[in-house]
Amino acid sequence: MGGEGVRIRREWAMPNAATFTILPIAELLKRYVKRPEAWADPFSGWNSPAGMTNDLNPKAPTKHHLDARHFLSGIRDGSLEGVIFDPPYSPRQVKEVYDSIGIKLAQEDTQATFWSSVKDAAARKVCIGGTAVCCGWNSAGFGRSRGFEFVEILLVPHGGMHNDSIVTAEVRVQESLSSFGEM
């Protein structure tokens, strides 16, 4: 369980705020999301391949417009084949999202604990053998403490001063090693 056999690759692509339209990322998701109805995306935005979609923005073409943790609370533990985790990547992006839809930003919405609490909630929903795909500017993923093991890391450089998009794919191999906090 030390990361042996993790596939790491790097593929250049133009940046796009619609993460799932970036070709190497779209291709990775196509390989993992075989039955969309068994996948959830708590920060769907536009173009998510998941069947269970959620986004705070009421204009997003999603089935739900809830806080990500509240959305996940409506899904039975262990019932998903996979989850996509593609939140705003930084506190500045969180502020921009909230401002754009008229929601007052609370300090806790920009803290690392917020992202961790959503990952904790999402991890509980994925069955053993299921997959978590995380997008962001780091390769933290869901991690071993939540019972996941890395299988793939995709680096997508965008050129210039753009941060790379980093996508991790992990398989849930066991129940968590630490207990998840309840919401």
C-alpha positions, 0 to 999 in steps of 0.5 A: 500500500505504499503507492507501488504501481501508481500511474503518473502522467503529464499531458499539456492542455489549455486551461478552462474553468469548466474542468471536465472539458479539459481533454486529458481530464475528460478522458480520465473521467471517461475511463473511470465513470462507467455507470454515471448513475452510481457516481456523485459530484458535490461540486458539479458545476457544468459538464460533470459525468456523474449522475448525482449532481450538486452545485451551489450555483442555482444556474448550474445544470445540476439536480441539487443546489445544496451545501456539498455536505448536505447533498452528501448526507442524502446518499447512503453510506457505501452506495456509490461506485465513485465520487468526483471532488472538484471544488473551488481550488483556493479561498479566493475561488470560493469567495468568487463563487459565493459572490457570484451567486449572492451568498455571504462567505463565512470564514469556515468556508475558506478553511482546509477543514471545510474541504476535509469535512466534505472529503470525509462525508464523500468517502463514506459514500463510496463502496469498497472497490469504488473510486474517488477522483479529485481535481485541484492544485495538489495531489492530496486526494482522499488518502490512506486515512480515509481508506483509499489507495492511489492508482493514478495521478494526472498532471495537466500543465496549462502553460504560462503562469497558470497552475497545473491541474492535478487529478488523482484517482484512488480506489477505496481498499478498506474502511477508514483508518481513522473515524470520520467526524459526523456532520 
